[in-house]
């Protein structure tokens, strides 16, 4: 296992930083402002007491697995779509404002005292590709957040989820590389490869990037994973598609709606993201979320789709 706890960086002015500021550039304890911490404690305690299944993801999960601190403005909790309504009812009863942001993947519990403090309840992927499944819970690990016992999302699912975040202002290659560096030798690579499925080129690109970034830790990715993904690439290279079969589609919007908007809006490519979201919006669990009266607020679902890029502070896509 590699030692990935480097000494605190030294640069001009480092000694002049406050204790909290130093923690943003070192591997110190995860620091949460006290008022924000109390909001999280209230929400987590209520969900735990009610027995609502959830896992902590986002920046806090990255910290738990790698020790890397990153300041964030919110807390990301993942749950299955079947558990969303129970979670939102519990949080509503605990004094939070419940808001449905995007019916196919995202809700928010907002503090009444300070609307800048909120919790994202994520039950799917912004591109409509999948809903959160039981693997997130089955393979989660125990941790403590805001003095509360929680379960943290597994590395494999975190990587899989981040394969699809490639916005110009936000892409998660570094998170994936750090997760592999710290936990690659412990990962269930077969589960990750299987879950990635037809989207294997994204995993191959991340594995290649990891081997470039950390040449001394190539063994964190088993050789069979590399061979299997490269074999898929070689097979795909020799496949010929029928004229027009794939020439008019783009998967670009599945990983970045904004960066590939020109493909759809000006170059005439068919948007697979739009198809994916439209299909997910027909899922019974998603329809159930949409029909529920648990929501205090609802976003304007007729507005331009914002599911590719969360509002500032959101951690997941």
Secondary structure as the mmCIF struct_conf table of DSSP 4:
data_model
#
loop_
_struct_conf.conf_type_id
_struct_conf.id
_struct_conf.beg_label_comp_id
_struct_conf.beg_label_asym_id
_struct_conf.beg_label_seq_id
_struct_conf.end_label_comp_id
_struct_conf.end_label_asym_id
_struct_conf.end_label_seq_id
HELX_LH_PP_P HELX_LH_PP_P1 UNK A 6 UNK A 9
TURN_TY1_P TURN_TY1_P1 UNK A 12 UNK A 13
HELX_RH_3T_P HELX_RH_3T_P1 UNK A 14 UNK A 16
BEND BEND1 UNK A 17 UNK A 17
HELX_RH_AL_P HELX_RH_AL_P1 UNK A 19 UNK A 23
TURN_TY1_P TURN_TY1_P2 UNK A 24 UNK A 25
BEND BEND2 UNK A 26 UNK A 27
HELX_LH_PP_P HELX_LH_PP_P2 UNK A 29 UNK A 31
HELX_RH_AL_P HELX_RH_AL_P2 UNK A 34 UNK A 50
TURN_TY1_P TURN_TY1_P3 UNK A 51 UNK A 51
STRN STRN1 UNK A 55 UNK A 56
HELX_RH_AL_P HELX_RH_AL_P3 UNK A 58 UNK A 66
BEND BEND3 UNK A 73 UNK A 73
STRN STRN2 UNK A 74 UNK A 78
HELX_RH_AL_P HELX_RH_AL_P4 UNK A 81 UNK A 93
TURN_TY1_P TURN_TY1_P4 UNK A 94 UNK A 95
STRN STRN3 UNK A 96 UNK A 102
TURN_TY1_P TURN_TY1_P5 UNK A 103 UNK A 105
STRN STRN4 UNK A 106 UNK A 111
BEND BEND4 UNK A 112 UNK A 113
TURN_TY1_P TURN_TY1_P6 UNK A 115 UNK A 116
STRN STRN5 UNK A 118 UNK A 122
STRN STRN6 UNK A 124 UNK A 124
TURN_TY1_P TURN_TY1_P7 UNK A 126 UNK A 127
BEND BEND5 UNK A 128 UNK A 129
STRN STRN7 UNK A 131 UNK A 131
TURN_TY1_P TURN_TY1_P8 UNK A 134 UNK A 134
HELX_RH_AL_P HELX_RH_AL_P5 UNK A 135 UNK A 138
TURN_TY1_P TURN_TY1_P9 UNK A 139 UNK A 139
STRN STRN8 UNK A 141 UNK A 145
TURN_TY1_P TURN_TY1_P10 UNK A 146 UNK A 147
STRN STRN9 UNK A 148 UNK A 152
HELX_RH_AL_P HELX_RH_AL_P6 UNK A 155 UNK A 162
TURN_TY1_P TURN_TY1_P11 UNK A 163 UNK A 164
STRN STRN10 UNK A 166 UNK A 166
BEND BEND6 UNK A 168 UNK A 169
STRN STRN11 UNK A 171 UNK A 171
HELX_RH_AL_P HELX_RH_AL_P7 UNK A 173 UNK A 183
HELX_RH_3T_P HELX_RH_3T_P2 UNK A 184 UNK A 186
BEND BEND7 UNK A 187 UNK A 187
HELX_RH_AL_P HELX_RH_AL_P8 UNK A 189 UNK A 196
HELX_RH_3T_P HELX_RH_3T_P3 UNK A 197 UNK A 199
HELX_RH_AL_P HELX_RH_AL_P9 UNK A 200 UNK A 213
TURN_TY1_P TURN_TY1_P12 UNK A 214 UNK A 214
HELX_RH_3T_P HELX_RH_3T_P4 UNK A 215 UNK A 220
BEND BEND8 UNK A 221 UNK A 221
HELX_RH_AL_P HELX_RH_AL_P10 UNK A 223 UNK A 237
TURN_TY1_P TURN_TY1_P13 UNK A 238 UNK A 238
HELX_LH_PP_P HELX_LH_PP_P3 UNK A 241 UNK A 242
TURN_TY1_P TURN_TY1_P14 UNK A 243 UNK A 248
STRN STRN12 UNK A 249 UNK A 250
BEND BEND9 UNK A 251 UNK A 251
HELX_RH_AL_P HELX_RH_AL_P11 UNK A 252 UNK A 255
TURN_TY1_P TURN_TY1_P15 UNK A 257 UNK A 260
HELX_RH_AL_P HELX_RH_AL_P12 UNK A 261 UNK A 265
TURN_TY1_P TURN_TY1_P16 UNK A 266 UNK A 266
BEND BEND10 UNK A 267 UNK A 267
STRN STRN13 UNK A 270 UNK A 271
HELX_RH_AL_P HELX_RH_AL_P13 UNK A 272 UNK A 280
TURN_TY1_P TURN_TY1_P17 UNK A 281 UNK A 282
BEND BEND11 UNK A 283 UNK A 283
HELX_RH_AL_P HELX_RH_AL_P14 UNK A 284 UNK A 291
BEND BEND12 UNK A 293 UNK A 293
BEND BEND13 UNK A 296 UNK A 296
STRN STRN14 UNK A 297 UNK A 298
TURN_TY1_P TURN_TY1_P18 UNK A 301 UNK A 302
BEND BEND14 UNK A 303 UNK A 303
HELX_LH_PP_P HELX_LH_PP_P4 UNK A 304 UNK A 305
TURN_TY1_P TURN_TY1_P19 UNK A 307 UNK A 308
BEND BEND15 UNK A 309 UNK A 309
HELX_LH_PP_P HELX_LH_PP_P5 UNK A 310 UNK A 311
TURN_TY1_P TURN_TY1_P20 UNK A 312 UNK A 313
#
